[in-house]
Amino acid sequence: YTLDDDYDFDVTAGKKLVYLNFPFDYDRIGVKSIYTGGGETNETEIQWLTIKEDKPVIDVLPYENALNTEALFGEFTVLDVNGDGKTWGFDATNKFAAYSYSSNNAADDWFVSPAIKLEAGKAYHIALDAANYGYPERFEVKLGKELSADALTTEVIPATDVTEKDFITYENEQVTVPETGYYYIGIHAISDPDEFKLFVKNFVVEAGLDPAAPAAVDNF
């Protein structure tokens, strides 16, 4: 549904509304349900929902985010693509980002960085630390120019199994982009159903080696 300033829509019993598009520049919207049936009309109180949150825009590198506070976690955006409510959240006990499993669904959940300015002709180093909680997990990292799952198509780190409870650094030191602009970098949880938790911390984007630079001489 695309909402105008005042919009009514019907939701059939047993169906779940999973997507709304807000073309206006509001910080919050008020939502209430109106039930009509059996000759009666019942209305709920208005529930106010935040639909716009301020996210940083990164113009200068390095961008380093330990993901160890709720504020730092909040710089990222969570996309629960399969709509099952099992997705990324902040683990306040251990102080890092965590994907929590679904018993029935494979993970399809993005944890997306703020917009970061990257320049064509330069290479970038992108890294993160990941661990599991005793069960195998899987993730990949992709980037794109829009904050949507469909736009995150450029591979940064291929699909990778996380098999250790101890954090391991996963990285790519030669990330390039075809044109200068702002890019979103998404950590995509793609674990099998009924695993447990995928943990992530210490996300880093920094200038890497010049891709045009000659290789270092190591044979004297």
Long-range contacts (C-beta under 8 A, 24 or more apart in sequence): 3-29, 16-83, 18-83, 22-51, 25-52, 26-51, 26-52, 27-51, 27-52, 28-52, 55-114, 55-115, 56-114, 57-114, 57-115, 57-117, 57-182, 58-113, 58-114, 58-115, 58-116, 58-117, 58-205, 59-117, 60-117, 61-116, 61-124, 61-205, 61-206, 61-207, 62-204, 62-205, 62-206, 62-207, 63-113, 63-114, 63-116, 63-203, 63-204, 63-205, 63-206, 64-202, 64-203, 64-204, 64-206, 65-113, 65-202, 65-203, 65-204, 66-201, 66-202, 66-203, 67-96, 67-97, 67-200, 67-201, 67-202, 67-203, 68-95, 68-96, 68-201, 69-95, 73-97, 75-113, 75-114, 76-111, 76-112, 76-113, 76-114, 77-110, 77-111, 77-112, 77-114, 77-147, 78-109, 78-110, 78-111, 78-112, 79-109, 79-110, 79-111, 79-112, 79-148, 79-149, 79-186, 80-109, 81-108, 81-109, 81-110, 81-149, 82-106, 82-107, 82-108, 82-109, 87-189, 88-189, 91-197, 91-199, 94-199, 95-201, 96-199, 96-200, 96-201, 97-199, 97-200, 97-201, 98-197, 98-198, 98-199, 98-200, 99-137, 99-189, 99-191, 99-197, 99-198, 99-200, 100-197, 101-135, 101-191, 101-193, 101-194, 101-195, 101-196, 101-197, 102-193, 102-194, 103-193, 103-194, 104-193, 104-194, 105-193, 106-190, 106-191, 106-192, 106-193, 107-138, 107-189, 107-190, 107-191, 107-192, 107-198, 108-188, 108-189, 108-190, 109-188, 109-189, 110-149, 110-152, 110-186, 110-187, 110-188, 110-189, 111-186, 111-187, 111-188, 111-189, 111-200, 112-147, 112-152, 112-184, 112-185, 112-186, 112-187, 113-184, 113-185, 113-186, 113-203, 113-205, 114-184, 115-147, 115-182, 115-183, 115-184, 116-182, 116-183, 116-184, 116-185, 116-205, 117-180, 117-181, 117-182, 117-183, 118-175, 118-177, 118-180, 118-181, 118-182, 118-183, 119-177, 119-180, 120-176, 120-177, 120-178, 120-179, 120-180, 121-176, 121-211, 121-212, 122-176, 122-207, 122-208, 122-210, 122-211, 123-173, 123-174, 123-175, 123-176, 123-207, 123-208, 123-209, 123-210, 123-211, 124-175, 124-176, 124-205, 124-206, 124-207, 124-208, 125-171, 125-172, 125-173, 125-175, 125-204, 125-205, 125-206, 125-207, 125-208, 126-156, 126-157, 126-171, 126-172, 126-175, 126-185, 126-204, 126-205, 127-169, 127-170, 127-171, 127-172, 127-202, 127-203, 127-204, 128-169, 128-170, 128-171, 128-187, 128-200, 128-201, 128-202, 128-203, 128-204, 129-167, 129-168, 129-169, 129-170, 129-200, 129-201, 129-202, 130-162, 130-167, 130-168, 130-170, 130-198, 130-199, 130-200, 131-162, 131-164, 131-165, 131-166, 131-167, 131-168, 131-198, 131-199, 132-162, 132-163, 132-164, 132-165, 132-195, 132-196, 132-197, 132-198, 132-199, 133-165, 133-196, 133-197, 133-199, 134-165, 134-196, 135-195, 135-196, 135-197, 136-161, 136-162, 136-163, 136-191, 136-192, 136-195, 137-161, 137-162, 137-189, 137-191, 137-195, 137-196, 137-197, 137-198, 138-162, 138-189, 138-190, 138-191, 138-192, 138-198, 139-187, 139-188, 139-189, 139-190, 139-191, 139-198, 139-200, 140-188, 140-190, 141-170, 141-172, 141-185, 141-186, 141-187, 141-188, 142-185, 142-186, 142-188, 143-175, 143-177, 143-183, 143-184, 143-185, 143-186, 144-183, 144-184, 144-186, 145-181, 145-182, 145-183, 145-184, 146-184, 147-184, 149-186, 151-184, 152-184, 152-186, 152-188, 156-185, 159-190, 162-198, 167-199, 167-201, 167-202, 169-202, 173-208, 173-209, 174-208, 174-209, 174-211, 175-208, 176-211
